[in-house]
């Protein structure tokens, strides 16, 4: 089961939370969902090399976007000009009022999405894929990741027959629900075809509920 289920969705409300926070019924739900996907695609298309890890969307009176990135300066621009242009473009395309917040990643070298984007960029620049993947895994392990797994598939190094190659270091407990495993997928578009890159990063066990129960029990035991 751990090999076939997306680990991000598998751990929703355990180690992960929902990337979009809003509620809707019927046709409105479909419209909001499709609009969320279009917004995410528009932001990624505008900032291809900004090291975007994730985009959280919250709907209220305004549509609030929280963009997690390893290069906040690229999105903000000089004196906030780029972020203001992004907000105006989103309002023009999708209607309504938008609010854009930038969150800088504390440890981008151990972030699955950033690792996938790094490998993608190097493969597109014709670097040997083995070297690109091994360098990315080494950096992630040095940055504090407990385990990293990378699967890269396609016409690797321009080979005639497409194949898949797997690189792994450390431990990746995919079936342990309290394990903080994050997966990211991206595609490198090369002259000899599209190459898929899938990255898993394991950052340790999460005992949030146990900690909450212990902290709730503290006042009663003290009294």
GIZIKA-V72211 format. One record per run of one state. SS is the DSSP state (alpha for helix, beta for strand, coil for the rest). FROM is the first residue (numbers start at 1). LEN is the number of residues. Records with the same first field share a line. If there is no record, write none. Layout:
# GIZIKA-V72211
SS->FROM-LEN ; FROM-LEN
This chain:
# GIZIKA-V72211
coil->1-6 ; 11-1 ; 13-3 ; 17-3 ; 22-5 ; 47-5 ; 60-3 ; 70-2 ; 77-1 ; 95-3 ; 105-3 ; 111-1 ; 125-4 ; 143-4 ; 155-1 ; 159-4 ; 171-8 ; 191-2 ; 206-2 ; 223-1
alpha->7-4 ; 27-20 ; 72-5 ; 78-17 ; 108-3 ; 112-13 ; 129-14 ; 156-3 ; 208-15
beta->12-1 ; 16-1 ; 20-2 ; 52-8 ; 63-7 ; 98-7 ; 147-8 ; 163-8 ; 179-12 ; 193-13
